[in-house]
Amino acid sequence: MYTAIIVLILFVCLLLALVVLAQNSKGGGLSSNFAAGGTAQLMGVKRTGDLLERLTWGFAIALIVLALGSHVVLNDQSGGPLRSVNQQKAMETRVPATPAAPAPQAPAPGATAPGAATPQTAPAAAPAQQPAPSPAQ
């Protein structure tokens, strides 16, 4: 069913393009080339313009209805709402549940508790450096 609607949409698009190109524009349009073919001779110029305008509106409305219908048919065939590729991958990929946090343990002697500020002390092994004497002038 979806394929049939898509084929109809393509057919309506083709007919709409032909009707729009055949309309008489300010510059003459393609309808002046087809005038010798018979439509203007058969119905007159005014009635030909009215017919082409009505066909344009009809094909445009048919195109909108078919596009909305294709969405409904595709939605029914898939069994649920349509999702983008990113949404589908996000639904397929499940984040593992986070394990329960372990109970806090008492810190080892001499260790600081997590999050506690550590005092800034100079390392004991580093020798104190004295500034180099400046040359006397």
N, C-alpha and C positions, 0 to 999 in steps of 0.2 A: 504494500500500500504506500509506504514511504517513497519507494522508487517511482511509482506512478505519479505521485504528487510532484516530485522533483522534475520529472519529464514534462509535466504540464507547466510548471513554473518556467522552464527553459523555453517552451513553445510560446507562452504568453510574453516572455521577454523579447523574443524574436519578433513577434507580431507588433508589440509596442514600439520597438525600435523602427520598424518599417513604417508604421503609421505616423510616428513623429517626424521621420525624414520626409514623408510625403506631404506634410502640411505646408501651406503657403506662408512663408515668412516675409519679412520686410524686403528681403533681397530677391524674392521670387521662389526660392525653395525648389525641391525636386518635383513638386506637383505640376509646375509649368512644363516639365519635360514629359509628364505622363498625360498632359491635356489632350494631345492628339490621339492618345490610346483609347479614350472613350469616356472616362468618368465625368469630366467636365462637359463633354458633349451630351452625355446621356442624362445627367441630372442638373446641369447648370453649375456655375462656379460657386454660388452662394450655398447651395445645398451640399456640394462636395465638401466645403469647409466645415459646415455643421456636422456632417457625417464623420469626418476625420476627428473633429473635436470630441464627439460622443464616443467614438471608438477609443480615443486616447484615455478618456476618463474611465471607460469600462475596463480596458486592459489594466490600467493602474490599480483600480479597485480589486480586480481579480487577482493581480499579483500580490497585493497585501493580504487578501483572504487566504490565498494558497500558502503564503509564507507562514501565517499564523496556524493554518491547518497542519502544515508539516511539523511544526513544533509540537502540536497536540498529539499527532500520530506517533512521533518519535518518543515522546514522553510516555505514552501508553505502552508502546512496545518494550521500552527499557524497564518498565515495572516500577519506576520511581522517578524522582526529580533528576534532571540532567545536571551533571557536575562537570567542571572543567578537569583537564588532565591533572592539574596540581591538586585539586580537591580530592580526586579519586586516589592519588598516591598518598595523600595525607590520611585518608580514611583507611587505606590498606596498611600503612606503616603505623604500628602502635608503639608508643613509648612504654618501655617496661615500667612497672610500678616501682616506686622507690622503696627500698627495704626500710623496715622500721629502724629508727635511729637507736644505736646501742646505748645502754645506760652509761651515764658518765662515770668514769673511773677516777679514783683518787690519784693525784699526781705523785710521781716518784719523789723521794726526798731530794731536795736540791734543785728540782725542776720547777719552772714557773708555770702557772696555770695558763691555759690558752686564753688569749685575749688580754692578758695582764701586761702592763707596761714593763719592759725590761730596763733595768738601770743601765745607763751608758757608762761603762767603766773602761779604763785603758787596759790593754793586755799587760799582764805582769811580766811576760817574757821580753817585751820590747824595751831596749835600753833607751835611756833618755838622751836625746841628742842636744848638743850644745851648739850655738851658732858659731860659725867660723869667724876667727878674728879678722877684722878689717885691716887692710894695710895702712900703716901710718904715713902721712904725707909730710 
